[in-house]
Amino acid sequence: MAAALAAVELAALTLVWLSWAGSYWSWDPQHYGDPPGPYLQKAALVPVAAVVCAVVAGVRRVRAVAVSQLVMAVAICGVMTGAKAAGERVYESSYRDACHSGLVCDDSPSPAR
């Protein structure tokens, strides 16, 4: 059961990441991808669900599931902390490249497009 929950959580995170990464795939040189913030908010639901599963497993006295879900929640939060900084760098780089290719831009990336 613990492995199945972890697989579902990783699949959900993969779908969120693919959605964000897909916003960068374009042949248009003036295209820039989406900021990572909204995608990180969606991904934040996964550790919340893991904590809820851990609490339910703790109440039902299923120790292996409770511990594995708490480990997953902590690991996902740690990865998301690093992903925020990396995502911001990718977004700023994409925006800067679009500006250099002729897009009329401000000094800083626009949060809303």
N, C-alpha and C positions, 0 to 999 in steps of 0.2 A: 504494500500500500504506500509506503514512504517513497519508494522509487517511482511509482506512478504519479504521485503528486509532484515530485521534483521534475519529472518529464513534462508534465502539463505546464508547470511554471516556466521552465526553460523554453517551451514552445511558444508561450505567450510573449515572453521577452524577445524571442527571435522574430515574431510577427511585428512587434512594435519597432524593432531595429530595422527590419526590411522596409517597413513603411517610411521611416525617416530616410534611410539610405536611398530609397527609390526617388525621393524628391530631388536628388542630386544628379540623376541620370538624364541627360538631355544633350542633344547635338547643338543647341543654340548657345553660342559663346556668351551671350548676355543673360543667360539663365543662372540663377543661384538658388540653392536649396533652402529648405525650411529651417528655422531656428530649432534647436533641440528641446527647448523648454516644454512645449506641449506634449512632445513624445515622452519626455521624462516623467511628466505628470501621469500619463497613461501607464508607464512602466512602474510607477510607484504603487499602483494598485496590487501588483504581484506580491511584494513583501507584506503588504497589509493583509492580503488573503492568506499568506503563509502564517502570519501571527494568529489569525482567526482559526486556522486549521490546527495550529499548535495548542491553542486554548481548548478547543473542542476535544482534541486527542488527550490532553491532560485531564480533562473532566472525565473522559471515558477510560482513563488509565491505560492508554496505549502509548507507553513511554517512547518507543522507537520513532513513532510518527511525530510526537511532540518535539523531541530533540532534533530530529532531522529538519522539521519545518522551521524551528528557531535558527538552526544553522543556515538554512537557505535564506531566511529573512536577513540575517546579518551579512551574509555573503553578497546578496543582491544589493543591499544598501551600500556596501563598500564599493562594488563595481559601479553603481550609479553615481557615486561621488566622483570617481575618476572619469566616468563617461560624460559628465556635465562639462568639465573643463575641456576635454578632447572635442566634444561636440561644438562647443563655442568656438574653438580654434578652427575647426573645419568650416563652420558657417561663416566666420569672418574672412577666411581665405577664399571661400567661394564668392562671397560678396565683393571682395577686393578684385578678384579676377574678372568678375562681370563688369566692374567699373572700368578696369583697364581695357576692356574690349569695346568700350563706347557707351555703356549704359550711363545715363545721367544719375549721379549718386551724391549723397551727402558725405560727410566725413566719417560717420559711423553707420553700421548696418541698421536697417530699419527693422523693428521688431514685428511689424505687421505689413503684409504686402497687399 
